[in-house]
Amino acid sequence: MKAGAGVKLVDTAAKTARPFYTGQPAQQRPDKKLFPNCPAPPDAKTFNAHGLYLRRARASGLYMLYAVNHGELESIQVFTIDVKGSEPSLTWTGCVPMPEGNKAYPNLGSQATVSRVAANSVAAYSDGTIIATVPQRPGTTNVQRLRGEPTGDVVEWKPGTDSFRVLPGTQLAGNNGIEISLDEKEFYVVSFGAHTIVAFSRQDPRKPLRQSQAPGFMPDNLRWSGDRLIGAGPMYDEPACGGTRLAVVDNPVLTSCHRGFVIAQLEPKTMAWTILAYAEPNPAVSVVATGVLMGDTLWIGAASADAIAYRPLPRPAGGAR
């Protein structure tokens, strides 16, 4: 998570990675009709990707990739991925800028500046509607977020509209990871400060449907791996890092300290958890945020690491999974 980190293409067999979006003209095919308010493609030198979301497009062999960008423009950048060749190719399609604070939150007065609010995670429906999380609205603090106070929101953009709008009822303690149910009737949001997953109705999100606190860890990202809904994040209380995140909130060294991690599967109807893997602190994999299953391999992404980790998925005694 730094300027120029951008998006990588990972060869899961060779265990190698290379830049995917390079900013070359051949990778730019803007859709001005769908994204009329997108000023320009991201500069590869400053492209700072955060949350990512990949979904199958209507056309065969194509996918849509959505990326939170903290570079020159706080925005959701949209790409088309073509997997019909021997290796995936990427073209930039457009973007949706995040709203300015005073427009997204007009009731906050002087607290809501003209700076654009920053998104954390993103998801998209098959009709092109984009939803994203804002962990801290203007005027809120990290301490409030970690205390479990409502600091964030889910924002929504629909094709044909000018900007994102805040979805009433989605105010949580540090809105973080976000995912959509397979039938697209619900969406799930991580409340990082409360280390809880909250389910909402897409049709009427004003009141949560159900929620579940994670067992001993603070979920960060939340993603489908096939038909498994996977949450991953650091340990809630890590003695090697000074205790809970709230206890060390003002210490940058201890905040970025690797707290050990848990990767677990959530059953979204019953909200029951099944732990898939966990590990003790490892400075090479700092601040784990994401877990993705590829066959029998667990891929692990971390917010403060310069690499992606991988390990065999642990097998229970007897060999069953």
C-alpha positions in Angstrom: 0.0 0.0 0.0 2.2 2.8 -1.3 2.4 5.0 -4.4 3.2 3.0 -7.5 2.4 -0.4 -5.9 -0.6 -0.7 -8.2 -2.0 -4.1 -9.2 0.1 -7.3 -9.7 -0.4 -10.4 -11.8 0.6 -13.4 -9.8 1.6 -16.7 -11.4 0.4 -19.2 -8.7 2.4 -22.1 -10.2 5.7 -20.3 -10.6 5.2 -18.2 -7.4 6.1 -15.0 -9.2 4.4 -11.6 -9.6 4.8 -8.7 -12.0 3.0 -5.3 -12.5 -0.3 -5.8 -14.3 -1.4 -2.2 -15.0 1.6 -0.3 -16.5 -0.4 2.7 -17.8 0.6 2.1 -21.5 -1.8 3.4 -24.1 -2.6 -0.1 -25.2 -4.1 -0.7 -21.7 -6.5 2.3 -21.9 -9.9 1.9 -23.4 -12.1 4.4 -21.5 -15.9 4.1 -21.5 -16.9 7.8 -21.3 -20.6 7.0 -21.4 -20.5 4.7 -18.4 -17.9 6.8 -16.5 -18.4 10.4 -17.6 -17.0 11.9 -14.4 -13.7 10.1 -14.6 -11.0 12.6 -15.5 -8.1 10.4 -16.6 -6.6 6.9 -16.2 -4.5 6.3 -13.1 -0.8 7.1 -13.3 1.1 3.9 -12.8 3.7 5.8 -10.8 1.2 6.9 -8.2 -1.4 4.1 -8.4 -1.9 3.0 -4.8 -4.4 0.1 -4.9 -6.2 -0.9 -1.7 -9.3 -3.1 -1.9 -9.8 -5.2 -5.0 -12.9 -7.0 -6.4 -13.1 -9.3 -9.4 -16.3 -10.5 -10.9 -17.3 -12.3 -14.1 -18.5 -10.1 -16.9 -21.5 -11.0 -19.2 -19.2 -11.7 -22.1 -17.4 -15.1 -22.1 -13.8 -15.0 -21.0 -14.0 -11.5 -19.5 -14.0 -10.2 -15.9 -14.3 -6.8 -14.3 -11.7 -5.7 -11.8 -12.5 -2.9 -9.3 -9.7 -1.3 -7.4 -9.7 1.3 -4.6 -7.1 3.9 -5.5 -5.4 6.3 -3.0 -3.2 7.8 -5.7 -3.8 11.2 -7.3 -7.5 10.7 -7.1 -9.4 8.9 -4.3 -11.6 6.7 -6.5 -12.7 3.3 -7.6 -10.8 2.3 -10.8 -12.4 -0.2 -13.2 -10.6 -2.6 -15.5 -11.6 -5.3 -17.9 -9.6 -8.6 -17.6 -9.5 -10.9 -20.7 -8.6 -14.5 -19.8 -9.1 -16.0 -23.3 -5.4 -15.9 -24.1 -2.5 -17.9 -22.7 -2.1 -15.2 -20.0 -4.6 -12.7 -18.7 -4.6 -9.2 -20.2 -5.9 -5.9 -18.7 -7.4 -2.7 -20.0 -8.5 0.3 -18.0 -12.2 1.1 -18.5 -12.9 4.1 -16.3 -13.4 5.2 -12.7 -15.8 6.6 -10.2 -14.3 9.4 -8.0 -15.1 9.2 -4.3 -17.3 12.0 -3.1 -16.0 15.1 -1.4 -16.7 15.1 2.3 -18.9 18.2 2.3 -21.1 16.6 -0.4 -21.3 13.1 1.1 -21.9 14.5 4.6 -23.6 17.9 4.3 -24.9 17.7 7.8 -21.4 17.7 9.3 -20.8 21.3 8.6 -17.2 22.5 9.0 -16.0 19.0 9.9 -16.7 17.8 6.3 -14.0 19.3 4.2 -13.8 19.4 0.4 -11.2 16.6 0.4 -12.5 13.3 -1.0 -13.3 10.6 1.5 -11.2 7.5 1.3 -12.6 4.1 0.6 -11.2 0.8 2.0 -12.9 -2.1 0.2 -15.1 -2.4 -2.9 -17.6 -4.8 -4.4 -19.9 -4.7 -7.4 -23.1 -6.2 -8.5 -23.8 -7.8 -11.9 -25.7 -4.7 -13.0 -22.7 -2.5 -12.5 -23.7 -1.0 -9.2 -20.6 -0.4 -7.0 -20.6 -0.4 -3.2 -17.6 0.6 -1.1 -16.7 1.1 2.5 -15.6 4.3 4.2 -13.9 3.4 7.5 -13.9 6.9 9.0 -16.3 9.6 7.9 -15.0 13.2 8.5 -14.7 14.2 12.1 -14.3 10.6 13.5 -11.1 9.2 15.0 -9.2 5.9 15.0 -9.7 5.7 18.7 -13.4 5.9 18.3 -13.3 3.2 15.6 -11.3 0.8 17.8 -13.6 1.5 20.7 -16.5 0.1 18.7 -18.2 3.5 18.0 -19.8 3.9 14.6 -17.3 5.8 12.4 -17.9 4.6 8.9 -20.4 3.9 6.2 -21.2 2.0 3.0 -21.5 4.2 -0.1 -23.2 3.2 -3.3 -22.8 4.2 -7.0 -25.3 3.2 -9.7 -24.6 3.5 -13.4 -26.1 6.8 -14.7 -25.7 8.6 -11.4 -23.2 11.4 -10.7 -21.6 10.2 -7.5 -21.6 7.8 -4.6 -24.3 8.2 -1.9 -24.2 7.1 1.7 -26.5 4.1 2.5 -28.4 4.9 5.7 -28.2 2.2 8.3 -24.7 1.0 7.4 -22.9 3.0 10.0 -20.4 0.7 11.8 -17.2 0.8 13.8 -14.7 1.1 11.0 -16.4 -0.3 7.9 -13.8 -2.4 6.3 -14.1 -5.5 4.1 -17.3 -5.9 2.0 -18.8 -8.7 0.0 -22.1 -9.5 -1.8 -24.1 -12.7 -1.4 -24.1 -15.1 -4.3 -27.8 -14.3 -5.1 -27.0 -10.6 -4.8 -29.9 -10.1 -2.3 -27.6 -9.3 0.6 -24.2 -7.7 1.3 -21.8 -8.3 4.2 -19.7 -5.7 5.9 -16.8 -6.0 8.3 -17.0 -3.8 11.4 -13.2 -3.8 12.2 -13.5 -2.0 15.5 -16.1 -4.5 16.8 -14.4 -7.4 14.9 -17.9 -8.4 13.6 -19.5 -9.2 10.3 -22.8 -7.6 9.7 -25.3 -8.7 7.0 -27.6 -6.2 5.3 -30.4 -6.5 2.8 -29.6 -4.9 -0.6 -33.2 -3.8 -1.0 -33.4 -2.2 2.5 -30.1 -1.8 4.3 -31.5 0.5 7.0 -31.5 -2.2 9.6 -28.9 -5.1 9.9 -30.3 -8.6 9.3 -27.8 -10.4 11.5 -24.2 -10.2 12.7 -21.5 -12.4 14.1 -18.3 -11.5 16.1 -15.2 -13.2 14.8 -13.5 -15.8 17.2 -10.4 -14.1 18.6 -9.4 -12.0 15.6 -10.2 -8.7 13.8 -11.5 -9.5 10.3 -10.1 -7.1 7.7 -11.0 -8.4 4.2 -14.0 -10.6 3.3 -14.1 -12.5 0.0 -15.6 -15.5 -1.7 -13.2 -18.3 -2.6 -15.5 -20.4 -4.7 -18.5 -21.0 -2.5 -16.5 -20.3 0.7 -16.8 -16.9 2.3 -13.4 -16.2 3.8 -12.5 -13.6 6.4 -8.9 -12.8 7.5 -7.2 -10.5 9.9 -4.9 -10.0 12.9 -5.3 -11.4 16.3 -7.5 -9.3 18.5 -5.1 -9.4 21.5 -1.4 -10.0 20.8 1.0 -9.8 23.8 3.9 -9.6 21.4 2.5 -6.3 20.1 1.5 -4.7 23.3 -2.0 -6.1 23.7 -5.1 -5.1 21.8 -5.1 -2.6 18.9 -6.9 -0.1 21.1 -4.1 -0.3 23.7 -1.4 0.6 21.1 -3.5 2.9 18.9 -1.1 5.8 19.2 2.1 3.8 18.8 3.0 3.4 15.1 5.6 0.7 15.8 3.2 -1.5 17.8 0.3 -0.7 15.5 2.1 -2.1 12.5 3.6 -5.0 14.5 2.5 -8.4 13.2 -0.1 -9.7 15.6 -0.5 -13.2 14.4 -3.5 -14.0 12.2 -6.6 -16.1 11.7 -8.2 -17.1 8.4 -11.7 -18.4 8.8 -14.8 -19.4 6.8 -18.1 -17.7 7.6 -21.4 -19.5 6.9 -23.5 -16.3 6.0 -26.9 -17.7 6.8 -26.1 -19.1 10.3 -23.1 -16.7 10.8 -21.1 -19.6 12.2 -17.3 -19.5 11.8 -14.9 -22.4 10.9 -11.2 -21.6 11.5 -9.1 -22.6 8.5 -5.6 -21.5 9.6 -3.8 -19.3 12.1 -0.2 -18.4 12.9 1.9 -16.7 15.5 3.6 -13.4 14.8 5.9 -13.3 11.9 7.5 -9.9 10.9 7.7 -11.0 7.3 3.9 -11.1 7.0 2.8 -8.0 8.9 -0.9 -7.0 9.4 -2.6 -9.9 7.6 -5.7 -8.7 5.7 -6.7 -11.3 3.1 -6.9 -15.1 2.7 -7.7 -16.7 -0.6 -7.9 -20.5 -1.3 -6.5 -21.8 -4.6 -6.9 -25.6 -4.5 -5.0 -26.8 -1.5 -3.0 -23.6 -1.2 -3.9 -20.7 1.1 -2.7 -17.3 -0.2 -2.2 -14.6 2.4 -2.2 -10.9 1.8 -0.9 -8.4 4.3 -1.2 -4.6 4.5 2.3 -3.9 5.8 4.3 -6.5 3.8 6.1 -6.3 0.5 5.1 -9.8 -0.6 2.2 -12.3 -0.7 2.6 -15.4 1.5 1.4 -18.9 0.7 1.2 -22.1 2.6 -0.6 -25.5 2.2 -4.0 -25.5 3.7 -3.8 -27.4 7.0 -5.5 -30.8 6.8 -7.4 -32.2 9.8 -6.4 -35.6 11.2 -7.4 -38.4 8.9 -6.9 -36.3 5.8 -10.5 -35.1 5.4 -11.3 -31.4 4.8 
